[in-house]
Amino acid sequence: MTKGVRVLVADSNGLIAVDKPAGTLSHPNVKSDQGKGLLNLPYDSEKQAYIKPGRENGDVQPIYLLNRLDSATSGILLLSASSRTRKAVMEVFENRKVTKIYKALVFGITKIKGRGMIWKDRLRVVQSGKSVRADTGSGKSAETELVSARSIPGSPIASLLELKPITGRTHQLRVQCAKRRLPIVGDRTYGNFQKNKLIARTKGIKRLCLHSSETSLEYVLDGNLFRFRAVSDIPF
């Protein structure tokens, strides 16, 4: 594994949760990205797996990558060394039965009305070369539950949000926070650039403060139900 990546939990079926630091790629995109990905291994984009050499000549062991995070986002990623477990878990992802919780440090304060608040928007993704940007107003439906919000004492005014995405659109949480005047601290694309500079100078926070803190799911393998849950501490 690359520097800073650590295993959080693994089950008997080969399902593994690891903690990815900010700045590490989920997988290399081009040859120049080698060494910047989650594992110090070659990546096969067709198999969506890192390839581990076996003990015998020509033998290889795929380590499948089951989900992804932006390079700037830290937190939980799932891997599997078993193709059967991979298939079972990917069915859960496809059916949107995976629960993910993110923690976001944002500028501003918000209140929750009732038990939770659902943010509903439409997001359109525009790609120009290697650059990707999402905008609201048109495109696919994007929904996120604001689970909790806690104000953070000090200046500038900030809050720690707990967010549960219902859909999984590109840059969904970053764009939805920014739209509600709650830009994520350290967001260089959708954030408040002046406040980012201030908090970098006064508190040394220079990263995107978005972290995948919990992932839980149930999957069926050989007729048996398995429950899996991984939790990661907030690094900011």
C-alpha positions in Angstrom: 0.0 0.0 0.0 1.1 3.6 -0.6 2.1 5.8 2.3 -0.8 6.7 4.7 -3.2 4.0 3.4 -4.3 1.6 6.2 -6.6 -1.4 6.5 -9.6 -0.7 8.7 -11.5 -4.0 8.6 -11.6 -7.2 6.6 -14.0 -10.1 6.6 -13.6 -13.8 5.9 -14.9 -13.5 2.3 -12.1 -11.2 1.3 -13.9 -7.9 1.6 -11.5 -5.2 2.8 -12.1 -1.6 3.9 -9.1 0.8 3.7 -8.6 4.4 4.8 -7.4 6.6 1.9 -5.6 9.9 2.8 -6.3 13.1 0.9 -4.2 13.4 -2.2 -4.0 9.7 -2.9 -5.7 8.5 -6.1 -8.2 5.7 -5.9 -6.4 4.3 -9.0 -3.8 5.5 -11.5 -5.4 7.2 -14.6 -2.2 7.4 -16.7 1.3 6.0 -16.6 2.6 9.1 -14.8 0.2 8.4 -11.9 2.0 5.2 -11.0 3.0 5.3 -7.4 0.2 7.8 -6.6 -2.6 5.3 -6.4 -4.0 3.3 -3.5 -1.7 0.3 -3.9 1.9 0.1 -5.1 0.8 -2.3 -7.9 -0.1 -2.1 -11.6 -3.7 -1.2 -12.2 -5.9 -2.9 -14.9 -8.6 -0.5 -16.0 -10.6 -3.2 -17.8 -10.7 -5.5 -14.7 -10.9 -2.4 -12.4 -8.4 -4.1 -10.2 -4.8 -3.8 -9.0 -2.7 -6.8 -10.1 -0.6 -8.5 -7.6 2.1 -10.9 -8.9 1.6 -14.5 -7.7 4.3 -16.8 -6.3 4.5 -18.9 -9.5 5.6 -17.6 -12.9 2.7 -15.9 -14.8 0.4 -16.1 -11.8 -1.4 -13.0 -10.8 -3.9 -12.0 -8.1 -6.5 -9.2 -8.9 -7.4 -7.0 -6.0 -10.7 -5.4 -7.1 -11.5 -1.8 -6.4 -15.2 -1.6 -5.5 -15.7 2.2 -5.2 -13.9 5.4 -5.7 -13.2 8.8 -4.1 -11.8 12.0 -5.6 -8.1 12.4 -5.0 -8.8 15.4 -2.6 -11.4 13.4 -0.6 -10.2 11.1 2.2 -11.8 8.1 3.8 -13.1 4.6 3.2 -12.6 2.6 0.0 -13.6 -1.1 -0.5 -11.4 -3.7 -2.1 -11.8 -7.4 -2.6 -9.4 -10.2 -3.4 -12.3 -12.5 -4.4 -14.2 -12.2 -7.7 -17.2 -13.9 -6.1 -17.3 -11.4 -3.2 -16.8 -8.6 -5.6 -19.8 -9.6 -7.7 -22.0 -9.9 -4.6 -21.0 -6.5 -3.2 -21.3 -4.8 -6.6 -24.9 -5.9 -6.8 -25.5 -4.1 -3.6 -23.9 -1.0 -5.0 -26.0 -1.2 -8.1 -29.2 -1.5 -6.1 -28.1 1.5 -4.0 -28.2 -0.5 -0.8 -24.8 0.8 0.5 -25.0 3.4 3.3 -22.2 5.9 3.3 -21.7 8.8 5.7 -19.4 11.7 5.0 -18.1 14.4 7.4 -17.6 17.9 5.9 -16.1 20.9 7.6 -17.8 23.9 6.0 -17.8 27.7 6.3 -21.1 29.0 7.7 -23.9 27.7 9.9 -27.0 25.7 9.1 -29.9 24.2 11.1 -31.8 21.0 10.6 -35.5 21.1 10.5 -37.0 17.9 11.9 -35.1 14.6 12.0 -33.2 15.4 8.8 -33.2 17.5 5.8 -33.0 16.2 2.2 -31.1 18.3 -0.3 -32.5 17.9 -3.8 -30.9 19.3 -6.9 -30.1 18.5 -10.5 -26.4 18.2 -11.5 -24.8 18.5 -14.9 -21.2 17.4 -15.3 -19.0 19.2 -17.8 -15.6 17.7 -18.7 -12.9 19.7 -20.5 -9.7 17.6 -20.9 -8.7 16.3 -17.5 -10.9 19.0 -15.8 -14.3 18.0 -14.4 -16.9 20.4 -13.0 -20.5 20.0 -12.0 -23.2 22.6 -12.0 -26.7 22.7 -10.7 -29.9 23.5 -12.5 -30.1 20.7 -15.1 -28.9 17.2 -15.5 -29.4 14.2 -13.3 -31.2 14.2 -9.9 -28.9 14.5 -6.9 -30.1 13.9 -3.3 -28.3 14.1 0.0 -29.5 13.8 3.6 -28.1 16.3 6.0 -28.0 14.1 9.1 -26.5 16.5 11.6 -24.8 19.9 11.9 -22.6 21.1 14.7 -21.2 24.7 14.8 -17.4 25.0 15.4 -16.3 27.8 17.7 -13.8 30.4 16.4 -13.3 32.5 13.3 -14.1 32.1 10.5 -17.5 30.7 11.4 -17.7 27.0 10.5 -19.8 23.9 11.0 -19.1 20.1 10.9 -21.8 18.4 8.8 -22.7 14.8 8.6 -24.0 14.0 5.1 -25.5 10.8 3.7 -25.7 10.8 -0.1 -28.7 9.1 -1.5 -27.4 9.4 -5.1 -23.8 9.3 -6.2 -23.1 12.1 -8.7 -19.8 13.6 -9.5 -18.8 16.2 -6.9 -22.3 16.0 -5.5 -21.6 16.9 -1.9 -19.2 19.7 -2.8 -21.6 21.3 -5.2 -24.7 20.9 -2.9 -22.8 22.4 0.0 -21.6 25.4 -2.1 -25.1 26.0 -3.4 -26.4 26.4 0.1 -23.6 28.9 1.0 -21.8 26.2 3.0 -18.7 25.8 0.9 -16.4 23.0 2.1 -13.2 24.2 3.7 -10.3 23.8 1.3 -12.5 23.3 -1.8 -10.5 24.9 -4.6 -13.2 24.4 -7.3 -16.5 25.4 -5.6 -15.2 26.9 -2.3 -14.7 30.4 -0.8 -11.1 31.2 -2.0 -10.6 34.1 0.4 -11.6 32.1 3.5 -9.6 29.1 2.2 -6.5 31.3 2.2 -7.4 32.7 5.7 -7.8 29.3 7.3 -4.7 28.0 5.6 -2.7 30.9 7.1 -4.2 30.9 10.6 -4.9 27.2 11.2 -2.7 25.4 8.6 -5.7 23.7 7.0 -4.9 23.4 3.3 -6.8 20.2 2.3 -10.4 19.6 1.2 -12.2 18.9 4.4 -14.4 16.1 3.1 -14.1 12.6 4.5 -15.9 9.3 3.9 -16.3 8.3 7.6 -18.6 5.3 7.5 -19.6 2.6 5.0 -22.1 -0.2 5.8 -23.8 -2.8 3.7 -25.3 -6.3 3.7 -24.5 -8.8 1.0 -25.4 -12.4 0.2 -22.8 -15.1 -0.7 -23.7 -18.8 -1.1 -27.1 -18.1 0.3 -25.7 -16.6 3.5 -26.2 -13.0 4.6 -23.1 -11.0 5.7 -23.0 -7.6 7.3 -20.1 -5.3 6.8 -19.3 -2.0 8.5 -16.2 0.2 8.4 -15.6 3.4 10.4 -12.9 6.0 10.0 -11.9 8.8 12.3 -12.1 12.4 11.0 -8.6 13.6 10.0 -9.3 17.3 10.3 
